[in-house]
Amino acid sequence: MLILARKLNEKILIGDSIEISVIEIKGEHVKIGIDAPTYVKVYRQEVYDAIQRENKAAAETDPTRMGDLGDLFKP
């Protein structure tokens, strides 16, 4: 892990297309801004973890529990 110290309004560049800026510092809280291309997905860790849990739960769903779902797609 690379650890960098930055002051207010200073930036970190990742590659040629991602820029992270320190926007505000209040006590123990730091607001950062992330400028990245639209194809780069940026998540807070807790949101990413929730997405992973939901994806895992969906993958483990018993297909026989889908019941009449197929009827929704009949012409």
N, C-alpha and C positions, 0 to 999 in steps of 0.2 A: 504494500500500500504506500502510495506517495502522499506525504502530508505537507501541505503548503500553508504558510501564514499570509493573509491578505488584509489590507486595511480597507476602510470605506472607499468605495468607487474604484478599487483595484479589480483587475480581471485575471482570469485563468483561461488559457486557450487549450482546447483539446483538438488535435489535428488542425485541419484548415477550416472546419465548419462549425465548431461548437465553442461558444464563449460563455463563461460563467462570471457574473459580476456580483460583487458585494454591494447590495442596495441600501441596507440599513442595519445598524447594530443597536440593540436596546437590551442592556443587561446581559442575560444569558442567551438571548435570541438574536439570530442573524438571519436577515432576509437576503436571499440570493435571487438573481435573475439568470435565466438560462436561455440563450439564443442558439437554436439548433434548427437544422433543416426539418421540414415536416415529416420526412420519412424516419427520423430518429424518434423513438418513443421515450418519453421522460416521465417517470413515475416516482412518487414518494414511496419509500420502502414498504410502509404498511398497506398502501394501495396495491402495489405489486404482489405482496404476499397474499392478499385477499383474492386477487385475480388468479394466482396459481392454485389456491385452495379450491376455488370454484371450477377451474378447468379440470383439476384432478377429480373432483366429485362428479362432474359431468361425464368424464371418461369412464368412471366406475359404475355409472347407472346401468341397471339391468335392462337390456332392450325388451325383455318380455313385459316390463312394466309400462311400456309405451301404449299398450292397449289399442284404443281406437284412433290413435294419432294418424294412422295411414288413411283413415276415412276423410280427413281434412284435405287431402291432396288428390282425391278421386275427381275425374272430370265430370 
